Amino acid sequence: MTETVLEIKNLQVAYHTDHGQVQAVRGISYQVKKGETVALVGESGCGKSASVKPIMGEKEANQIIKSGEINFTYQTENGPQTVNLLKISPKIMQNRIKGKEIAMVFQDPMTSLDPTMKINKQIAEAVKASHPEMNKDQINERVLNLIETVGIQNMKVVQNQYPHQLSGGMRQRIVIAIALAGNPSLLICDEPTTGLDVTIQAKILNLIKDIQKSRKLSVIFITHNLGVVANIATYVNVMYAGKIVETGTSQDIFFEPRHPYTWGLLESVPDINEKVDELPTIAGTIPDLTQPIVGDAFAPRNKYALNIDFKKQPPMFKINDHHYAATWLLDKRAPKVPIPAVLQKRILKMKGAS
């Protein structure tokens, strides 16, 4: 069996605000195995980023971890070791885990790069922090190797430039190079292609996919766009209002989606072969997470909602051994609601292309 690198159990994260306590993550559980890419997908504000910050030990002043475990397994000289990242000291997190075993690529590379420092020095700093035993020549060799790894051809020129002299796509490649400096076993990508044009976006996605395969990296990929993860994710967790509402393999989610929210996300993905005046959207907004939620959080926006949706939260119904969805439509007593015709047509087209 493939070894589990990360296991999250019933994680609940809240934030104190002037308007009350925001229940940002309301009890999520999932695993990431070695060499897999697990996508967290959902609209802005559904809890994706809030759920991964504790993995990196990112503690904000108003953040409360209400419950849960984040068990991370990594290799040591004495073999594999598993730690609960919520229980280890900030010192161990900083010196042993962060940047070395777990690294992160953020949405805006300019927030990750120092505008006053040349690219070569920034990558070198990351290498030194992860490999203090290396001498200057070894560090320089490692820097060039990392620049080459992220697909930059004119590396001699790029390493002597400042971030503002590079394009957005090039900057994101440098951020990925810095993230790889410590040879992490888990890479978290938080909306890494947002803001890039579609051509560059595709190149960055292919780069992450190639690096993941060549290094057997485990990847958590966060995005609001299901279309982005179609070709890179092993498993997809669809999040809504701080919970996972559907989970399955990429094939499960793209070819056999069962939750109305997943249907809406898939319908919202642009199709270059379809001529439409206006893209479909999901009506309404995410609920106020400072208030108690009764029933299914998606019910007010769900045109297929049943009476029970407004009274009782649905459990995760099993569709197959790796596909589950939290919707009362899967209850054997519920009326049979087919996948929307527009989406069925698109799925048939995708199946034909695959």
C-alpha positions in Angstrom: 0.0 0.0 0.0 1.1 3.6 -0.7 2.3 5.2 2.5 0.3 8.1 4.0 2.3 11.3 4.2 -0.5 13.5 5.7 -3.7 12.6 7.5 -6.1 15.3 8.7 -8.7 14.2 11.2 -11.8 16.4 12.0 -10.0 19.7 11.7 -12.0 22.7 13.0 -10.6 26.2 12.7 -12.3 29.4 13.8 -11.3 33.1 13.8 -12.3 35.8 16.3 -13.7 38.9 14.5 -15.5 42.1 15.5 -18.7 40.4 14.1 -18.3 37.2 16.0 -16.4 33.9 15.7 -16.1 32.7 12.1 -16.3 28.9 11.8 -13.9 28.8 8.8 -13.3 25.1 8.8 -16.1 22.9 10.3 -14.6 19.5 10.6 -12.7 18.1 7.6 -10.8 14.8 7.2 -8.7 13.5 4.4 -5.4 11.8 3.5 -2.5 12.6 1.2 -0.4 9.6 0.1 3.1 9.7 -1.3 3.2 10.9 -4.9 -0.4 11.9 -5.0 -1.9 15.3 -5.8 -5.0 16.1 -3.7 -7.0 19.2 -4.8 -9.1 21.4 -2.5 -11.7 23.1 -4.7 -14.3 25.7 -3.9 -15.3 29.3 -4.0 -13.4 32.0 -2.2 -14.3 31.9 1.5 -15.1 28.2 1.7 -12.2 27.4 4.0 -9.5 26.0 1.6 -6.6 28.2 2.7 -7.7 28.3 6.3 -7.5 24.5 6.4 -3.9 24.3 5.1 -2.4 27.2 7.2 -2.1 25.0 10.3 -0.2 22.4 8.2 2.5 25.0 7.7 2.3 26.2 11.4 0.8 29.5 10.2 -0.8 30.8 13.4 -2.7 34.1 13.2 -3.5 36.1 16.4 -7.2 35.6 16.1 -7.1 31.9 15.0 -8.4 29.1 17.1 -7.9 25.4 16.4 -11.0 24.0 17.9 -10.3 20.3 17.3 -8.5 17.9 15.1 -5.2 16.3 14.3 -2.8 16.9 11.4 -0.5 13.8 11.4 2.5 14.2 9.1 5.0 11.4 8.4 8.5 12.1 7.2 11.8 10.3 6.9 14.5 10.6 9.6 17.9 8.9 10.1 16.0 6.3 12.2 13.3 5.7 9.7 9.8 7.2 9.2 8.4 9.4 12.0 4.9 10.7 12.5 4.1 13.9 14.3 0.9 15.8 15.0 1.7 19.2 13.6 -0.8 20.8 15.9 1.2 19.5 18.9 4.8 20.1 18.0 6.7 23.2 19.3 7.1 26.3 17.0 10.8 25.7 17.2 10.6 22.2 15.8 8.1 23.4 13.1 10.5 26.2 12.1 13.8 24.3 12.2 12.7 20.8 11.1 9.5 20.8 9.2 8.7 24.2 7.5 10.6 24.7 4.2 12.4 21.3 4.6 9.7 18.7 4.8 6.7 20.9 3.9 6.9 23.8 1.5 4.3 26.2 0.1 3.8 28.1 -3.2 1.5 31.1 -2.8 -0.8 32.9 -5.3 1.2 36.1 -5.7 4.9 35.5 -6.2 5.7 39.1 -5.5 4.6 38.6 -1.8 7.1 35.6 -1.6 10.1 37.3 -3.2 12.3 40.1 -1.8 12.1 43.0 -4.4 15.6 44.2 -3.3 17.5 40.9 -3.7 18.7 39.2 -6.9 17.1 35.9 -7.8 20.4 34.0 -7.3 20.7 35.2 -3.7 17.1 34.5 -2.8 17.4 30.9 -3.9 20.8 30.6 -2.3 19.3 31.7 1.1 16.7 29.0 0.9 19.4 26.4 0.0 21.6 27.5 3.0 18.6 27.4 5.4 17.8 23.8 4.3 21.4 22.6 3.8 23.7 24.4 6.3 26.5 21.8 5.6 26.9 22.9 2.0 29.9 25.1 1.0 29.6 28.1 -1.4 30.4 26.1 -4.6 27.8 23.4 -3.6 25.2 26.1 -2.9 25.8 27.8 -6.3 25.6 24.4 -8.1 22.3 23.7 -6.2 20.9 27.1 -7.2 21.6 26.5 -10.9 20.1 23.0 -10.6 16.9 24.4 -9.1 16.6 27.1 -11.7 17.0 24.4 -14.4 14.5 22.1 -12.7 11.7 24.8 -13.0 12.3 25.0 -16.7 14.2 28.3 -17.0 16.5 28.2 -20.0 18.6 31.4 -19.8 19.5 30.7 -16.1 22.7 32.7 -16.2 20.8 35.9 -17.0 17.8 35.2 -14.8 19.8 34.5 -11.6 21.3 38.0 -11.8 18.0 39.8 -12.2 15.5 41.2 -9.6 11.9 40.0 -9.3 10.5 43.1 -11.0 12.5 42.3 -14.1 10.8 38.9 -14.6 7.3 38.1 -15.9 4.6 36.7 -13.6 5.1 33.2 -14.9 8.9 33.4 -14.5 8.5 34.8 -10.9 6.2 31.8 -10.1 8.9 29.4 -11.4 11.4 31.0 -9.0 9.0 30.7 -6.1 8.6 27.0 -7.0 12.4 26.7 -7.1 12.7 28.2 -3.6 10.0 25.8 -2.3 12.0 22.9 -3.7 15.3 24.0 -2.1 14.8 21.8 1.0 13.7 18.7 -0.9 10.3 18.7 0.7 8.1 15.6 0.7 4.9 17.7 0.7 4.2 20.8 -1.5 1.2 23.0 -0.9 0.2 25.1 -3.8 -2.3 27.9 -2.9 -3.9 29.2 -6.1 -0.5 29.3 -7.8 -1.8 30.1 -11.3 -4.4 32.8 -10.4 -3.6 36.0 -12.2 -1.5 34.3 -15.0 -2.8 34.2 -18.5 -4.1 30.8 -19.7 -1.0 29.9 -21.7 1.4 30.6 -18.8 -1.1 28.9 -16.4 -0.9 25.7 -18.4 2.9 25.8 -18.4 3.0 26.2 -14.6 0.5 23.4 -14.1 2.6 21.1 -16.3 5.7 22.1 -14.4 4.1 21.2 -11.1 2.9 17.9 -12.5 6.3 17.0 -13.9 8.1 17.9 -10.7 5.6 15.9 -8.7 6.1 12.8 -10.8 9.9 13.0 -11.0 10.4 13.6 -7.3 7.4 11.5 -6.1 6.2 14.6 -4.3 2.9 14.7 -2.5 1.0 17.9 -3.4 -2.0 19.7 -2.0 -3.4 22.0 -4.7 -5.9 24.7 -3.8 -8.0 26.4 -6.4 -11.5 27.9 -7.0 -11.5 26.5 -10.5 -12.2 22.8 -11.1 -10.9 23.1 -14.6 -7.4 23.8 -13.4 -7.0 20.5 -11.6 -8.6 18.3 -14.2 -5.3 16.8 -15.4 -3.1 17.0 -12.3 -5.2 15.9 -9.3 -5.3 12.3 -8.1 -8.1 13.1 -5.7 -10.4 16.1 -5.5 -12.1 17.4 -2.3 -14.9 19.9 -3.0 -15.3 22.3 -0.1 -18.3 24.5 0.8 -18.8 26.6 3.9 -15.9 25.0 5.7 -16.7 21.4 5.0 -15.9 18.8 2.3 -19.1 18.1 0.5 -17.8 15.7 -2.2 -14.6 13.7 -2.4 -13.4 11.3 -5.0 -10.8 10.6 -7.7 -10.6 13.1 -10.6 -12.6 10.7 -12.7 -15.3 10.5 -10.1 -15.6 14.2 -9.8 -15.4 15.1 -13.5 -17.3 12.2 -14.9 -19.7 11.2 -12.1 -20.3 14.3 -10.0 -23.1 13.8 -7.5 -23.4 17.0 -5.4 -25.4 20.0 -6.8 -22.5 22.3 -5.7 -20.0 20.3 -7.7 -22.4 20.5 -10.7 -22.4 24.3 -10.3 -18.6 24.5 -10.2 -18.3 22.3 -13.3 -20.9 24.3 -15.2 -19.0 27.5 -14.4 -15.8 26.2 -16.0 -15.5 27.9 -19.5 -15.5 25.7 -22.5 -13.8 27.1 -25.6 -15.9 25.0 -27.8 -19.2 26.4 -26.5 -20.5 29.8 -27.7 -22.4 31.4 -24.8 -23.2 35.0 -24.1 -22.9 34.5 -20.3 -21.1 31.9 -18.2 -23.3 30.0 -15.7 -22.9 31.0 -12.1 -24.1 29.6 -8.8 -26.8 31.9 -7.5 -26.4 33.4 -4.0 -23.4 33.6 -1.7 -21.7 31.5 0.9 -23.5 31.7 4.3 -22.5 33.8 7.2 -20.2 31.5 9.1 -20.5 33.6 12.3 -24.0 32.2 12.6 -25.0 28.6 13.4 -25.9 26.6 10.3 -29.0 24.4 10.4 -29.2 21.6 7.9 -27.2 21.7 4.7 -25.2 24.9 4.3 -25.8 24.8 0.5 -29.6 24.5 0.8 -30.5 28.2 0.2 -28.5 28.2 -3.1 -29.6 24.7 -4.2 -32.5 24.6 -6.6 -32.8 20.8 -6.0 -33.0 21.3 -2.2 -35.4 19.0 -0.3 -37.3 20.0 2.9 -34.8 18.0 5.0 -31.9 20.1 3.7 -33.2 23.0 5.8 -33.4 20.9 8.9 -30.6 18.3 9.0 -27.1 18.2 7.8 -26.6 15.4 5.3 -24.0 12.6 6.0 -21.4 11.6 3.5 -23.2 9.0 1.3 -21.0 6.3 -0.2 -21.1 6.1 -4.0 -18.1 3.8 -4.4 -15.0 2.9 -2.3 -13.4 6.3 -3.1 -16.3 8.5 -3.9 -18.6 10.2 -1.3 -20.9 13.1 -1.4 -22.9 14.9 1.4 -26.3 15.5 -0.3 -29.7 14.2 0.7 -30.3 13.6 -3.0 -28.3 10.4 -2.5 -30.7 9.1 0.2 -32.6 6.1 -1.2 -35.9 7.9 -0.2 -35.0 11.0 -2.2 -36.4 11.7 -5.7 -34.1 10.9 -8.6 -32.5 14.1 -9.8 -30.3 13.7 -12.9 -27.2 15.6 -13.6 -28.2 18.9 -15.5 -28.4 18.3 -19.2 -25.8 20.9 -20.1 -23.3 19.2 -17.8 -24.2 15.7 -19.0 -23.4 16.9 -22.6 -20.1 18.3 -21.4 -19.2 15.1 -19.5 -19.9 13.0 -22.6 -17.6 15.3 -24.6 -14.9 14.9 -22.0 -15.2 11.1 -21.9 -14.9 11.1 -25.7 -11.8 13.3 -25.5 -10.2 11.0 -22.9 
